[in-house]
Amino acid sequence: MSENAVFFGACGDAFKICPCRVRGNPLLSQLLRSKPLTVSIRTVAKAAGVSASTASRALNDDPQISAATRKLVARIARKLGYRKNAAVTELMRGFRLGGKVVEHREALALLSHYDPPTWNKDPGLEHYPQMLAGIRSRAENLGYQVNTHWLHQPGCSFARLGTILKARGVRGVIVGPLPARDQLAGFPWQDFASVALGYMLDGPALHRVQNNMYDNMALILEKLKALGHRRIGFVTHSKVEDRLGNLSAARFALHLLGLPERDRIPVLATDWAGDPAFERWLRKYQPDAVIGQMDYVLPVLKKSKRRDGGPVSFAWLAAQMNQPETGGTVPRHKELGAAALDLLASLVSHGDKGVPDEQRTILISGVWRNGITVFAME
């Protein structure tokens, strides 16, 4: 028995167990010395000093079981390697309801910055229904249902929304992409397992899933170089770049470091259509191709020429599905949603609520799409 063996007290506090105390308790000695291949709910219950029924209800987050007991049972279950069997759980629930197995899908929540009815009306929000489709498809496979809640419902504060979700038995939430940095102050994160889509939730530091704009930039650079482009420029939008974690700017900076100085074109940040700085930048550097975050630079590029007189290629870092003529990388929004649901389901099944001690980030790369805006050098 290791001198550093740890067990959990009645309030969930960890404490060391000395070898003499372990030797005097056969159950603790056995559990801490070796774990069986399959840990039953009865084993967890004995270790926690509760009945099997109480342990089962605690692991299912039954509010009638005290928070201290739920926390204790969850921590012991994790330590012993206990895993719930979803099929058995559903079967037993059916028996408790009268011997008939009924379909029950626990509800999770997608918190949307935008009112859902507006999603299909605004082309710029096409990623929302795609993400929701990915979320719901994966939820269906895992036995969950997902409901969408508008964060800015009139008369409903973030705190009130949290209270409503908790009363409905929601244990997990996905925070949809936010257009600007926000903290959603007042939302009771401690009551939910949570995953954020994107980088704009400015606190707390939740687990998150995001477009891999670093890889997307690398893929575009590879494609443009293969088409013969040597002088490549990058036009970004400061807020969009921030929203995407500045990953594309970081990858482009590495690209510039590998070039001779005469071929380096500095990054231009232009945050509005018609910015005269963009035309001055084009006249001064005459790029062969431009990588952009926003499509509003394209009309200006169409009037510009390369040094050899040919057209300037344009590759969009986040090409929209509704503009198939534009070449670039297309974000995999459905896969982003599915990854967020996978992560959330794992957190919910382990009872991991609140702000995590160790934040996880999942990055999903986009796919290349050919378009009429990308030309081969002649």
C-alpha positions in Angstrom: 0.0 0.0 0.0 1.4 3.4 -1.0 1.9 5.9 1.7 0.3 8.4 -0.6 -3.0 6.5 -0.9 -6.0 8.9 -1.0 -9.7 8.3 -0.2 -12.6 10.7 0.2 -14.4 11.8 3.4 -18.1 12.2 3.9 -18.0 15.8 2.5 -16.0 14.8 -0.5 -12.7 16.1 0.9 -9.6 14.1 0.0 -7.4 12.8 2.8 -4.4 10.5 3.1 -4.8 7.1 4.6 -2.0 5.6 6.5 -1.1 1.9 6.0 -2.2 0.9 9.5 -5.7 2.2 8.9 -5.9 0.5 5.5 -4.8 -2.8 7.0 -7.6 -2.5 9.6 -10.2 -2.0 6.8 -10.3 -4.9 4.3 -12.7 -3.1 2.0 -10.6 0.0 1.7 -7.4 -2.1 1.4 -8.9 -4.1 -1.4 -10.3 -1.1 -3.4 -7.1 0.9 -3.1 -4.8 -2.0 -3.8 -6.4 -3.0 -7.1 -9.5 -2.2 -9.1 -11.6 -5.0 -10.6 -12.0 -5.1 -14.4 -15.7 -4.1 -14.0 -16.8 -1.9 -11.1 -20.4 -2.3 -10.1 -22.7 0.3 -8.5 -22.7 -1.8 -5.4 -18.9 -1.5 -5.1 -19.2 2.3 -5.4 -22.0 2.3 -2.9 -20.0 0.3 -0.3 -17.0 2.6 -0.7 -19.2 5.7 -0.2 -21.1 4.2 2.7 -24.5 4.5 1.1 -27.0 2.1 -0.4 -26.8 1.0 -4.0 -30.1 2.9 -4.7 -28.7 6.1 -3.3 -25.5 5.7 -5.2 -27.4 5.2 -8.5 -29.6 8.2 -7.9 -26.6 10.3 -6.9 -24.8 9.4 -10.2 -27.9 10.4 -12.1 -27.8 13.8 -10.3 -31.1 13.2 -8.5 -31.9 16.5 -6.7 -33.4 14.6 -3.8 -30.0 13.3 -2.9 -27.9 15.9 -1.1 -25.2 17.8 -3.1 -22.5 16.5 -0.7 -23.5 12.9 -1.2 -23.7 13.4 -5.0 -20.3 14.9 -5.0 -18.8 12.1 -2.8 -20.3 9.3 -4.9 -19.2 10.9 -8.2 -15.7 11.3 -7.0 -15.4 7.8 -5.7 -17.0 6.4 -8.9 -14.3 8.2 -11.0 -11.5 7.0 -8.7 -12.7 3.4 -9.0 -13.2 3.6 -12.7 -17.0 3.0 -12.6 -18.8 3.5 -15.9 -22.6 3.7 -16.3 -24.2 1.3 -18.7 -26.7 3.5 -20.6 -28.8 0.5 -21.8 -29.2 -0.8 -18.2 -30.0 2.6 -16.9 -32.7 3.1 -19.4 -34.1 -0.4 -18.8 -34.2 0.1 -15.0 -35.9 3.4 -15.5 -38.6 1.6 -17.5 -39.2 -0.9 -14.8 -39.6 1.9 -12.2 -42.3 3.4 -14.5 -44.3 0.2 -14.4 -42.4 -2.4 -16.2 -42.6 -0.8 -19.6 -39.4 0.5 -21.2 -40.1 4.0 -22.6 -38.0 6.3 -24.7 -36.6 9.2 -22.7 -34.0 11.6 -24.1 -32.3 13.9 -21.7 -32.4 17.5 -22.9 -29.3 19.6 -23.4 -29.3 23.2 -24.4 -27.7 25.3 -27.2 -27.5 28.9 -26.1 -27.7 31.2 -29.2 -26.7 34.9 -29.4 -29.2 35.2 -32.2 -32.9 34.6 -32.2 -33.3 31.2 -34.0 -36.1 32.4 -36.3 -33.5 34.8 -37.9 -30.9 32.2 -38.7 -32.3 31.3 -42.1 -33.1 34.9 -43.0 -29.5 36.2 -42.7 -26.9 34.5 -45.0 -24.2 35.5 -42.6 -25.7 33.2 -40.0 -25.7 30.0 -42.1 -23.2 28.4 -39.7 -25.8 28.3 -36.9 -28.3 25.9 -38.6 -25.4 23.8 -39.8 -23.9 23.5 -36.3 -27.3 22.7 -34.8 -27.7 19.9 -37.4 -24.4 18.4 -36.4 -25.2 18.8 -32.7 -28.6 17.2 -33.0 -27.4 14.3 -35.3 -24.7 13.4 -32.7 -27.2 13.9 -29.8 -29.6 11.5 -31.5 -26.9 8.8 -31.6 -26.0 9.3 -27.9 -29.6 9.4 -26.7 -30.0 13.1 -26.0 -32.2 15.8 -27.4 -31.1 19.4 -27.8 -33.2 22.5 -27.4 -32.2 26.0 -28.5 -32.5 29.0 -26.2 -32.1 32.6 -27.2 -29.6 34.3 -24.8 -31.3 37.7 -25.3 -34.9 36.8 -24.8 -36.6 40.1 -23.6 -37.1 40.1 -19.9 -35.0 37.1 -19.2 -31.6 37.7 -17.7 -28.7 35.2 -18.0 -29.3 34.2 -14.3 -33.0 33.6 -14.9 -32.2 31.5 -18.0 -29.9 29.4 -15.9 -32.6 28.9 -13.3 -35.1 27.9 -16.0 -32.7 25.4 -17.6 -31.9 23.8 -14.2 -35.6 23.5 -13.3 -36.1 21.6 -16.6 -33.4 19.1 -15.7 -30.8 20.4 -18.2 -27.3 19.4 -17.1 -25.3 20.6 -20.1 -25.1 23.6 -22.4 -23.3 24.6 -25.5 -22.7 28.3 -26.0 -23.0 29.2 -29.6 -20.5 31.5 -31.4 -20.7 35.1 -30.1 -20.1 38.0 -32.5 -18.0 39.9 -29.9 -16.3 39.3 -26.6 -18.8 38.7 -23.8 -18.9 37.1 -20.4 -22.7 36.4 -20.1 -22.4 37.8 -16.6 -24.8 36.1 -14.1 -25.2 32.8 -15.8 -24.8 30.0 -13.2 -22.0 28.0 -14.8 -21.5 26.0 -11.6 -24.8 24.3 -12.3 -23.9 23.0 -15.8 -21.4 21.1 -17.8 -20.5 23.6 -20.5 -18.8 23.9 -23.9 -18.2 27.0 -25.9 -18.1 27.3 -29.7 -15.5 29.8 -30.7 -13.1 32.1 -28.8 -15.4 35.1 -27.9 -16.6 34.0 -24.5 -14.3 36.2 -22.5 -14.8 34.3 -19.3 -15.0 31.9 -17.7 -12.5 29.7 -19.5 -14.7 26.8 -20.6 -13.9 23.9 -22.8 -14.3 25.0 -26.4 -14.5 23.8 -30.0 -13.3 26.0 -32.8 -12.4 26.2 -36.5 -8.7 25.4 -37.0 -7.8 28.5 -38.9 -4.1 27.7 -38.5 -4.5 24.6 -40.7 -6.9 26.5 -43.0 -4.3 29.1 -43.7 -1.6 26.5 -44.2 -3.9 24.7 -46.7 -4.7 27.8 -48.7 -1.0 28.8 -48.9 -0.2 25.3 -50.1 -2.9 25.5 -52.9 -1.8 29.0 -54.0 1.8 28.1 -54.2 0.9 25.0 -56.3 -0.8 27.3 -58.7 2.4 29.3 -59.1 1.6 32.3 -56.8 4.7 33.7 -55.2 3.6 37.1 -53.9 0.7 36.3 -51.5 -1.0 38.9 -49.3 -3.3 38.6 -46.3 -6.2 41.0 -45.7 -7.8 40.4 -42.4 -10.6 42.0 -40.2 -9.4 42.7 -36.7 -12.6 41.6 -34.9 -13.0 38.5 -37.0 -9.3 37.5 -36.5 -9.8 37.9 -32.8 -13.0 35.9 -32.9 -11.0 33.0 -34.6 -8.2 33.1 -32.1 -5.6 34.9 -34.3 -4.6 31.4 -35.6 -4.6 32.4 -39.3 -2.4 35.5 -38.6 0.0 33.3 -36.7 0.4 30.8 -39.6 0.8 33.6 -42.1 3.5 35.2 -40.0 5.5 32.0 -40.2 5.0 32.0 -44.0 6.4 35.5 -44.2 9.5 34.5 -42.2 10.4 31.9 -44.8 10.4 34.3 -47.7 13.1 36.6 -49.0 12.4 40.2 -47.9 11.5 41.3 -51.4 8.5 38.9 -51.5 7.1 39.7 -48.1 3.8 41.6 -48.2 2.7 42.9 -44.8 -0.7 41.9 -43.4 -3.4 44.5 -43.9 -6.3 44.9 -41.4 -9.3 46.5 -43.0 -12.5 46.5 -41.0 -14.9 48.0 -43.5 -15.8 47.8 -47.2 -14.4 50.7 -49.3 -11.4 51.3 -47.0 -9.0 53.4 -49.2 -6.1 51.7 -47.4 -6.9 48.5 -49.2 -6.5 50.1 -52.7 -3.2 51.8 -51.6 -2.0 48.4 -50.3 -2.8 46.7 -53.6 -1.1 49.4 -55.7 2.1 49.3 -53.6 2.6 45.6 -53.3 0.8 44.2 -56.4 0.2 40.7 -54.9 -0.4 37.6 -57.1 -3.1 36.4 -54.7 -4.9 37.6 -51.6 -6.2 35.6 -48.7 -9.0 37.3 -47.0 -11.3 36.9 -44.0 -14.1 39.0 -45.5 -15.7 38.7 -49.0 -16.1 42.5 -49.4 -12.5 42.8 -50.6 -13.4 40.7 -53.7 -15.0 43.5 -55.8 -11.8 45.6 -55.4 -9.6 42.7 -56.4 -11.6 42.2 -59.5 -10.4 45.6 -60.7 -6.8 45.0 -59.8 -4.0 43.3 -61.7 -0.8 41.4 -60.8 2.6 42.7 -61.8 2.5 40.6 -65.0 -1.0 42.0 -65.9 -3.0 38.9 -64.9 -5.9 38.7 -62.5 -5.4 38.6 -58.7 -6.6 35.4 -57.1 -8.7 35.5 -54.0 -9.0 32.7 -51.4 -11.5 33.0 -48.6 -10.5 31.6 -45.2 -14.1 31.0 -44.2 -15.9 30.5 -47.5 -19.7 30.5 -47.2 -21.8 27.6 -48.5 -24.1 30.1 -50.2 -21.3 31.5 -52.3 -20.0 28.4 -54.1 -18.1 30.5 -56.7 -15.6 31.7 -54.2 -12.5 29.6 -53.7 -10.9 28.9 -50.3 -11.5 26.8 -47.2 -15.0 25.9 -46.1 -15.5 25.5 -42.3 -17.0 22.1 -41.3 -19.8 23.5 -39.2 -21.6 20.2 -38.8 -18.5 18.5 -37.5 -17.9 21.4 -35.1 -21.3 20.9 -33.7 -20.9 17.2 -33.4 -17.5 17.6 -31.7 -19.1 20.0 -29.2 -21.8 17.6 -28.4 -19.4 14.7 -28.0 -17.4 16.7 -25.5 -20.5 17.9 -23.6 -21.9 14.4 -23.4 -18.7 13.2 -21.8 -18.8 16.0 -19.3 -22.4 15.3 -18.4 -21.9 11.6 -18.0 -19.0 12.2 -15.6 -20.9 14.9 -13.6 -18.3 17.5 -14.5 -20.0 20.8 -13.8 -18.7 24.3 -13.5 -15.6 26.0 -14.8 -12.9 23.3 -15.6 -9.5 23.3 -13.9 -8.0 22.3 -17.2 -9.5 23.8 -20.3 -9.7 21.6 -23.4 -9.8 23.0 -27.0 -10.8 21.0 -30.0 -9.9 22.4 -33.4 -11.6 21.2 -36.6 -9.9 21.9 -39.9 -11.9 23.1 -43.0 -11.8 21.7 -46.5 -10.5 23.2 -49.7 -13.0 24.3 -52.3 -12.1 25.3 -55.8 -13.7 28.5 -57.1 -13.6 30.9 -60.0 -11.8 33.4 -57.8 -8.6 31.4 -57.7 -6.5 31.4 -60.9 -3.3 29.6 -62.0 -0.4 31.7 -62.8 0.3 31.7 -66.6 
